[in-house]
Amino acid sequence: MNKLLAFVCVLFLAGQAMAQQKPQYTQYSTNNYLLNPAISGIENYADVKLGTRHQWSGLEGAPKSYYATFHMPINKDVSSSYRGSRIGSNAKEESTKKPNKYKRIRPHHGIGAMASSTKTGPLKRGSLSFSYAYHQPLTRNLRVSAGVAPGLIQYSLDPGTVNTAQGNDPAIYDGRVNETKFDLNMGIWLYSYNFYVGVSGAQLVPSKRKYRNDATLQYSEGELQQHFFGTAAYRLDLSPDLAVIPSVMVKMAQPSPVSFDVSTKVMYANRIWAGATYRHKESVAAMAGMNINHLFDVAYSYDASTSPLAQANAGSHEVILGIKLRNTRRILCPEWAW
């Protein structure tokens, strides 16, 4: 890649960083907790996810993200779950069948935590948050949850990797290259056996950054941008062994235009799945995963760019490792967020 193309790509990356500050993930449906704290404690076990995304592979300074999430239920009556739900030891004909009998469902709570880090060129973004959610049954087969996740975001810049026209540029070397901001995420999740709908907001507390101009401090426009997400999915069980799961995610983050992802997954025997995703004016992706057993699951996706940046990169890679702790019912496939 010649120097001119590299310069254009750096400008593109900088524009993306200003407009959309949160990292994006192709496999949002595999770990909805990344977008919505109302997911906290939705399953009957403690859910752990370790993930990484290398975006625009081969492009120098492209974003690299890593995260770890954890959430678990509190005071949840696991016997109130659907009989014949996706448990590895069940007969095949019961593994996806909707039950005929229900038990009275009681409300329960959920807690969780998330740590993440993203590096884009000389810029690094780290975050830590803790979540709480309350799950309330509306009918015998419909539930709603609301969640909140306060936390901290730290932005840092490595001055040693930045070349400036002016030596010792005060914008870089004024001691404010490392900043910590308060973060607040909130969400609502409506879910049943075969569908879910969620709405959430991130970085809801505005926080401007000061910059130096003529030896004085003034407020710049480098504030935390509020992000809003809408997600929905429907699980269609075609047979005891085969399910099709279309989903959509809509994202709004001013001043960026509204963007959306459309995905479809096909799952076999609640153990193996494959799918495809389209991100509007940006990329198409292929993804696949396996619920190895009642303890581990793994997923991978590859994005091919459809934007003008496609000529400068070799695509994006995303890997997720899931761990189900305290899974006493030996659930193979998640019951509520597949």
C-alpha positions, -999 to 999 in steps of 0.1 A, spaced: 0 0 0 15 33 -10 19 63 13 -9 82 -2 -34 54 3 -21 49 38 -27 86 46 -63 84 32 -70 53 53 -57 71 85 -80 100 78 -109 75 73 -101 58 106 -100 91 124 -134 100 111 -148 67 122 -133 71 157 -149 105 162 -183 95 149 -187 60 164 -167 56 196 -179 22 207 -164 -8 189 -188 -27 166 -192 -65 166 -206 -87 139 -217 -115 163 -240 -92 183 -266 -120 185 -241 -143 201 -235 -120 230 -263 -94 233 -249 -84 267 -224 -62 248 -253 -39 237 -279 -43 264 -274 -47 302 -310 -60 305 -296 -93 294 -279 -97 328 -290 -131 343 -313 -141 315 -301 -177 314 -301 -204 341 -263 -204 345 -234 -179 348 -225 -169 313 -189 -160 305 -178 -147 271 -142 -139 259 -140 -122 225 -117 -104 202 -122 -86 169 -94 -76 145 -110 -51 121 -96 -43 86 -68 -69 88 -36 -59 71 -43 -21 75 -17 -5 98 -33 10 129 -67 -7 123 -89 -13 154 -82 -44 176 -107 -51 203 -108 -75 232 -135 -81 258 -146 -103 287 -182 -104 299 -199 -122 328 -235 -122 340 -256 -145 361 -291 -148 376 -299 -143 413 -329 -159 430 -341 -175 398 -363 -206 400 -347 -227 373 -376 -252 375 -398 -225 360 -380 -228 327 -396 -245 297 -397 -283 300 -377 -299 273 -356 -268 268 -323 -270 250 -306 -295 274 -279 -317 260 -292 -349 277 -328 -345 264 -342 -366 235 -339 -350 201 -376 -346 197 -378 -326 230 -347 -304 223 -366 -277 204 -402 -285 211 -423 -258 227 -439 -273 259 -476 -276 266 -473 -270 303 -460 -241 322 -452 -234 359 -459 -200 375 -428 -178 368 -414 -157 396 -394 -125 390 -356 -127 394 -325 -105 393 -293 -105 373 -259 -91 378 -229 -88 355 -196 -71 345 -178 -63 314 -142 -52 306 -130 -42 271 -101 -27 254 -98 -13 218 -66 1 202 -67 21 170 -33 34 159 -20 55 188 -54 57 205 -66 33 231 -100 29 247 -106 9 278 -138 4 297 -151 -14 328 -188 -16 338 -211 -35 362 -247 -43 355 -280 -50 372 -312 -62 357 -347 -71 369 -367 -98 350 -405 -96 353 -429 -122 339 -458 -106 319 -477 -138 310 -469 -174 314 -446 -173 283 -436 -137 280 -411 -118 301 -395 -83 302 -363 -71 318 -348 -37 325 -311 -32 332 -286 -5 340 -248 -6 337 -227 22 352 -190 22 345 -158 41 335 -142 47 301 -106 56 298 -91 72 266 -53 73 262 -29 84 235 7 72 230 26 104 222 56 85 211 38 72 180 25 106 169 45 129 145 34 165 147 43 195 125 50 215 157 75 200 181 61 194 216 26 202 204 5 212 235 -24 192 222 -4 161 226 21 169 255 -1 189 279 -6 161 303 -43 154 294 -37 126 269 -51 101 295 -87 108 305 -113 88 324 -150 94 319 -181 81 337 -203 59 315 -239 48 318 -257 22 298 -294 13 301 -317 -11 283 -350 -30 281 -355 -66 268 -388 -82 259 -384 -120 253 -402 -153 250 -395 -188 238 -391 -179 202 -384 -141 199 -368 -111 216 -368 -74 211 -344 -50 229 -337 -13 231 -307 2 248 -286 33 251 -248 37 258 -226 66 268 -257 84 280 -238 109 302 -224 137 281 -187 145 288 -167 170 269 -130 171 266 -110 203 272 -84 213 247 -57 239 248 -59 270 226 -37 301 232 -26 288 266 -62 286 278 -85 256 283 -117 255 263 -143 229 257 -140 210 224 -166 190 205 -148 158 215 -176 146 238 -188 111 244 -214 103 217 -246 88 228 -253 54 211 -287 38 207 -294 2 197 -325 -17 187 -322 -55 183 -348 -81 174 -347 -118 165 -372 -146 159 -365 -184 162 -384 -205 137 -382 -243 146 -387 -260 113 -382 -295 128 -369 -309 161 -334 -306 147 -335 -276 125 -341 -239 134 -338 -207 114 -330 -174 133 -332 -141 115 -322 -110 134 -316 -73 130 -297 -46 148 -302 -8 142 -276 16 155 -279 54 159 -249 75 170 -250 112 160 -236 127 139 -232 94 120 -261 82 98 -283 54 111 -268 20 103 -282 -15 105 -271 -52 104 -293 -80 91 -284 -116 100 -297 -151 95 -285 -182 113 -294 -218 107 -289 -241 137 -288 -279 137 -296 -300 167 -289 -270 190 -252 -277 186 -239 -264 152 -249 -232 135 -239 -211 105 -251 -178 91 -245 -146 72 -247 -109 80 -250 -77 59 -240 -44 74 -254 -15 53 -228 1 30 -200 -15 49 -195 -53 48 -209 -87 44 -199 -115 68 -200 -153 72 -201 -168 106 -203 -202 123 -202 -217 157 -206 -248 178 -220 -255 213 -193 -281 221 -209 -293 253 -228 -280 284 -196 -260 293 -180 -246 262 -191 -230 230 -171 -212 203 -179 -189 173 -160 -173 144 -169 -147 118 -152 -131 88 -162 -98 74 -155 -87 38 -156 -49 33 -179 -35 7 -169 1 13 -141 20 -6 -118 8 22 -120 -27 8 -90 -23 -14 -68 -15 16 -76 -44 39 -81 -82 40 -113 -83 60 -122 -85 97 -120 -115 120 -140 -121 152 -137 -150 176 -158 -157 207 -153 -184 234 -182 -190 257 -182 -207 291 -213 -218 310 -206 -219 347 -229 -234 373 -248 -251 345 -264 -277 367 -291 -285 342 -265 -291 315 -281 -267 290 -265 -270 256 -279 -241 237 -290 -208 254 -327 -208 261 -335 -171 256 -307 -155 235 -296 -180 209 
